[in-house]
Amino acid sequence: MRKELIYTLKAPFREEFKIYGYRFGHGEPSACVVGPTRGNEIQQLYVCSQLIHQLSIIERNDNILNQNEIMVIPSVNHFSVNVEERFWGMDHTDINRSFPGDPDGETTQRIAAGIFEKIKNYSYGIQFASFHTPGEFIPHVRMMETGHENASLADLFGLPFILKRKPEPVDVGTLNYSWQISGTNAFSVYTSATDTIDEVSADQAVSSVLRFFTRMGLIRYDCHNGYIASTIEEHSLMPIRADMAGIYRRLKSPGDEVRFGEVIGEVLDPYEGEVRSRILAPSDGIIFFAHTKPLVTQNGVIYQLIRRMHK
């Protein structure tokens, strides 16, 4: 394992902002893993730390294969982690909307440019990402349909679901999109948590990446086969919304099966404690995403449902 300084940003009133990468093996730039670009992505930071730990053991046992190099960048935005801000602490811009970056642009654009210059030539790119809405997912691999994607490779992670997304204008500045446009096979891996640590899904994420590396011939590693993934289109997910604001009582979790008409959540009056609304399942299906905050706004999405189609 070789720890390398990837990017440095001078700061006028504090120590320099430094981004490190951890390199394993020698040879062709085969795979790059990038951790949190946002300050609340604690689960993603934890997953990267566990992946680095496992890869260091694999390398010590001489199990990095065929002149391949793997790099892991465990954090891109630890400045915001330290001040407990989701976005860049000074101007609240999003590094993961700043790729491929601009070396003469705003701060987050300069950071993105400095990182992307070091990682754009890898064959495979994996990002541990988070969703814009607070909540929990079924662990899955997400990829954008840019015309450069290779959907068959996503099966090799062995996670339960592969989600395909048609990019919108807001996605053009993401690392995943920029990687694909530059010729890298890019994947975003989502676990069950973001600002807390979920050990079970963290272990699942680490195993999925090591499984992918094994199947691509980058490492030698004994692992189980994982899941036979189901592929879903993002537009096919059914959003379930709260019909009024209040204190939210969640009754279902990601992976739970629901039946049409079943009560899957409640909204309580924040002053009087009465149940103001009961949210009913609009279809049979499986919960893919669940809102986790204690409050909910009117028309806010509280679940995304994979509908089960009747024959």
N, C-alpha and C positions, 0 to 999 in steps of 0.2 A: 504494500500500500504506500502510495506517495501522495502526501498532502501538498497541494499547489495553490498559490495565490492566483485567482482567476481575474479579479477586478478590484481596483482600489479607487475610492472617491474621497477626496480631501474635504474635511469639514472645518468651518472656521472656529467653532466653539466646543468641539469635542474631538475624540480620537478618530482616526480615519475609519471609513466604512470599508470593510474588507470582505470579499466573497471568496470562499475556498472551494476547491474541488478535490476529490479523492480518486486517484487513478489506480486501477488494478490491471495487471497484465501488461504486455508490451506488444506493439504492432499496430495494425490497422485500427482507426477509430470506429469501433463496432457499435457500442451502445452507450447512451448517456441518459442518466436519470436526474431529474430536477425536482427539488422539494419546494417548500412554500415560497410563493411570490407575495403572499399576503400575511399580515401580522397575526391573524387569529388562527392560522392553519397549524395548530399545535399537533394534531394527529399526523399530519403530513410530515412534520419535522421528526416526530417520533419514528414513523415508518422508515424514513431515510436513515436515521441513526441505527436502526436494527438491520437494515439492508447492508450498510457499511460494515457492521459487526460481522454479519454472515459472510460477506465477500472477503473480508480479511482472513477468515478461517479457511475459506475455499482457496484463496491464493497461497496461504502458508502450506497447504496440502498439495500444491502444484496442480490445481484443478482448473486454472484458467487455460483454455485450449486454443490451439491453432493460431498463435500470434494475434490474438484479439486484445484490444484495450477497452475497458469499461470505465466510465467516469460517473461519479455521483456528486452532485452539488446539493448538499443538504439544506441550504437556506439561501434565498436570494434577497430576503427582506427582514433580516433579524433586527434591523433598526426599529421597525414597526412592532415586532414581537416584544422588544424591550419596553416600549411605551404603551403597549396594549392597544394599538390601533390597527384596523384591518388594512388600510391603505397607507401609502407613504406619509409619514408623520408630519412633514412640513407643509405639504399642499394637498394632501388627500387624493393624489392621483394613483392610478392602479398600474403597477408594473406589468401585470398580465394583460394590459390593453395598450402596451407601448412597444411591442415587438414589430418588426425586427430592430427597431430603435433608430436613434439618430445621435451620433457622437457629438454633435454641436447643438442638440436640442435641450429640452427641459431635463431635470434631474432623472426622472424615471426613464426617459428615452435614452439618456446616456448610459444608465445602468443596463438597460435591455440591450443596447448596441454592444456594450463591452462583453456581456455574457454570450450573446448570439454569435459574435465573431469566433468565440472559442468552441461552440458546440454545433455549429451549423453543418459540419461535414460528417457527422456520425450517421451510420446506416439506420440505426433505430433510436428513437427518442421517446422517453417515458416521463410523463409529468404526473406527480401526485397533486391533484387539484381539488378545489371545493366549489360549491354551488353558490349563486348569488343570494339565494333564500336560505335562512337558517333551518337546518333540519337534518334528517338521517336518510340514507339511501340503502338499498340492497347493493352490496359491493358489485361493481361492474367496470367494464372498459368502455370508454367513450371515444368516438372518433368522428371527425368531420368529413363530409362528403365533398371534397375539393376537386375530385377528378384525379388526384394523385394518391388516394388512399388504397391500402391493401387490406380488405376486410378479412380475408382468410387468415392473416397473421394474428388478428385479434383473438381467434379461437384458441391460440396456443397458450394464452394466459390461464385458461381453465377456470375463469370466474363464471358465476351463474348467468350473467347477461352481458351482451354487447349492445350498446346504444349508439345508433347512427344519427347524426345531426347535420342538417343542411345549414351551412354557415350563413349568418346574417351580417350586415355591415359592422356591427359591434364586435364580431368575432375576428375581423381582419387583423387586429392588433394582438391576438393571443399567441402564445408560444407554439401551441399545437398547430395552428394555421400556418404560421411562418415556417415552422419546421417542414411541414408538408410541401409548401411551395418551393422550398430550397432543395427538395429531393430526399428528405428523411422520412422514413416510415414512423409516424408519430401516433402515440396513444396517450390518453389521459385515464388514470386509474383512480376510481372513487371508492372510498371506504365508508363506514357507517357514521363517522364522526368528523368534526372539524376542530372546534375549540376545546374539546375534551379528548382524553385518550381512551379508545376502545381497544383493549388488548386482542380480542378475538378477531375483529376485522383487520387490525394492524398485522397480525400474524398471517392472515389470509392474503393481504396485499404483498407482503414480503415473499411469501411462498409463490404467489402468482408471477412475480417478476423473475424469481430464480427458476421457475418452471419454464418461462418464456426463454430465458437465456440458455437453459439446458436443451430445449427443443430446437433452438437456432444454432446449436453447436458451439456456443461461446464458453460454457463451463461444463464441468462434470459434477453432477449433484443428484443425489437420490431424493426423489419427491413422488408423492402420489399424483394421480392423473388429473385431479380436480374435477370440475363439472364439464358436461357437454353444454356449451353455452347456447342460450336462446337469443336470437338477434331481434331487436325491436327498433322501430323508427320513433324518434322523439315526438313527432307530431301525432303518433297513435296513442300516446299516454293521455289518459282522461284526467283533467284537473278537477279536483273537488274543492269547492270554496265555502267559506263560512258566510252565512247570510246576514250576520250581524257581528259587531265588535264585542269583546268582553274577555273574561278569563277563560282560557282554553283548557279543556280536559281531554287529553288524547286517550283513545281506547284501543288503538291498533298501532302496530309497528311494521317497519319494512319487512316484507316476506310473508306477512299474515294473509291468509285467504279470507275474503269477505263474500257475503251473499247479498243479492239485491234486497234493499230495504232494511238491512241490518244497521243498528246504531253504531257508528264508528267514532263519534266524537260529540262533545257537548260544549256549549258556550254558556258561561255563568255570568249573572249580573255581578259586577265588581263591588257593589255596595251591599246588596241584599242577599247574595248567595244563591238566588233561585236560578234554576236552569232556564235560560231564555230561549235556547235553540238546541235541537238535537240534529246532528248531521247524519244523514242516512246514505248508505252505499247506493249509488245510482246504477250499479251493475255488479254482476259476479266478477271476481277478479282477484288480483294479488296486489297488495300495497307495494309500490316501488319507491315512493318518497313520502316522508311524514314530517310535518312541521313540528318543531320541538320547543319553541318559545312559549312562555306561560300566558302571553297575551296574543290575541288575534284581531286583525282589522276586518271590517266588513269587506267582503269579496276577496279577501286574502286566500291564497292557495294553501290548504292544509294537508292535502294528500295529492299524489299522482298515482293513478291506478292503471295497471295492465289489465285490460278487459279480457275476460274469458268469453270467447264467442261460442254461442250454442249452435249445435249441429241441427 
